[in-house]
Amino acid sequence: MSSSETHLSDVTEPMSPEALETRLREIGEARYHHRHPFQLALQGGELDRCQVRAWALNRYYYQAMIPIKDATLMARLDDPDWRREWRTRLVDHDGEAPGEGGIERWLKLTDGLGLDREMVRSTRAILPTTRFAVEAYTHFVRDRTLLEAIASSLTELFSPKVIGTRVSGMLEHYDFVSEETLDYFRPRLTQAPHDAERALAYVREHALRADQQQAVLEALVFKCDVLWTMLDALQHAYVEGHRPPGAWDGESGLIAGATP
Ligand SMILES: O=C(O)c1cc(C(=O)O)c2c(n1)C(=O)C(=O)c1cc(C(=O)O)[nH]c1-2
C-alpha cells in the first residue's frame, strides 16, 4: 500500500476546488468499502444465507438512522434553499406515506431473506460495533461543523458503483435473492448521484481555506472508517465466528416457514 493510501498528507496551502475534488476521489478509491473483504465475499457469492441475513439485519440500523442524521443536519442549515434540497433525503428514506420509502424497502429485503420484521426493527440483535459505528456517524454530524457534516455524506459519490456490483453479484450467485428483494438499491442509483453532486457543490463552494479543506478530507476518511468498521464487525462475528454475546445467533427471529 502506498503512503498516500495510508496517510492523509496535511493541506498547507489552499487548493482549487478541482484539486480538492481529486483528493476526495483518491480517498474514496483507497478507503471506501468497495474494497472490504466482506463486500467482496458478498458480491462474489462466497457467503451463506445466514451471513447474508446478518449483513441485512445489521445494515438496517444504518438505514433507520440515516433520516435521523439528515434531520439533525437539516436543523443546522440556515438557508431555506439548502433545507429544501436536504429534505428530499428524508422523503427518500421515510417516504410520503406509511409503506413507502427506503426504510420500508430495506424491510422488504429482510422479509425476502426470511427475517422477522419485529426482530429487525427492534435492532436488539445487531452487533455492538454496528451500533457504535452508526452512532459515531450521527454524533459527528451533530457535533462537527456544518461543512464537515455535509462532507461526511460524500461517500455517496462512490456508492452507485459498489451497489451495481453488489446487486449483479448477488443476483448471479444467490438463489435466495431476487430483483424484488434487492429493490432497495434501484432508486439509490439515481438518488445517490444527485445527493452526492449537491453535497460536493456545497463543499467546493465553502471549503476555501486550507484548514477547511483539511477538515473536509478528514470527514470523508472518518465516514469511510464508519462503513469499513461495520463490515469488519460482520467479518469478525459471522465469517471468523467470533460472535459477541447478544448478537443474532443465525437461527432465531426467522419468519415461520423460512429456510433455516
Ligand atoms: O449500499 C451502499 O454501499 C451504500 C453506501 C452509502 C454510503 O456510501 O454512505 C449509503 C447507502 N448505501 C445508502 O443506501 C444510503 O441511503 C446512504 C445515505 C448516506 C449518507 O451518508 O447520508 N450514505 C448512504
The ligand as an ORCA input file, in Angstrom:
! r2SCAN-3c Opt
* xyz 0 1
  O     -25.092      0.365     -0.318
  C     -24.121      1.099     -0.083
  O     -22.929      0.760     -0.272
  C     -24.403      2.449      0.458
  C     -23.395      3.301      0.860
  C     -23.734      4.545      1.404
  C     -22.596      5.414      1.752
  O     -21.630      5.464      0.989
  O     -22.611      6.030      2.804
  C     -25.088      4.903      1.558
  C     -26.041      3.990      1.089
  N     -25.702      2.796      0.562
  C     -27.449      4.265      1.162
  O     -28.261      3.436      0.727
  C     -27.895      5.480      1.719
  O     -29.089      5.727      1.792
  C     -26.926      6.381      2.217
  C     -27.073      7.633      2.843
  C     -25.804      8.035      3.150
  C     -25.378      9.245      3.864
  O     -24.217      9.276      4.292
  O     -26.185     10.165      4.030
  N     -24.919      7.107      2.728
  C     -25.570      6.098      2.133
*
